[in-house]
């Protein structure tokens, strides 16, 4: 029995020695060091074990962040360019300023009258673009370019009540004349209404440009009718002298139209609802030349 125990003990010792030599050969310390990972990598490894595509998603997210950053930088650059362009446009469209007392007042009794293609609400719109107020802007700018100071009032007088328009506009123009006593030339700018059978507006060609024609309405109900008619005739003849066919007709009606406020007051109708806004603007541009000659006595 003793001999058998000795044999087992010797065998166990040999197994221990051989196994120790074996592990020493593969350098277990080095192996453990190479296998070490930090907590962040461990977390990622755990996620990838649960969601095999997590590594791909992480890469995709990083790429998306980079793309978004590039797009953001590009957008910022575009916005900067847009702001710069806008500043340039604003500077180019800067309002013309003139010195001296106002000489001309422009206002609109029927402020919402509009032109083609703005034909909603039977050619009446509260938005300024496409209306007589829009045309008034052109007339104002062109007169100022010629050194004539202008007051352009864009108060809407024909809303909500159309029938009370002249009463409201009378208050406006009298208030303006009191505030600017040097303004003797008063223009109530309207547009005419085309006959139902008309397919296009009344116009002529000046150079290569289609220009809406104008007409002047004189109220026979005014005590200063004679002076008003004489002034309207002067305007029409001056226009005809500048461009053949441009001198507008003078229409007489048995009303006042607030023209009693000045002997140089005119009710100016530029085009009609079948004219385009561009044709109406072109008329205003040419009519400014007419008024400039009269105001400056040329």
Protein Blocks (a to p, Z undefined) as FASTA:
>chain_A
ZZmmmmmmmmmmmmmmmmmmmmmmnommlmmmmmpccfklmmmmmmmmmmmmlmmmmmmm
mmmmmmmmmmmmmmmmmmmmmmmmmmmmmmmmgccddedjdfbdcddfblmbccdfblgg
hhiafblghpaklmmmmmmmmmmmnopacdddfbdfkbcbfklmmmmmmmmmmmmmmmmm
mlmbdcddddddddfklcbdcdddehjaccddddddddfkbfklmmmmmmmmmmmmmmmm
mpghkaccddddfbfkommmpckbccddehjfkbcfklmmmmmmmmmmmmmmmmnoZZ
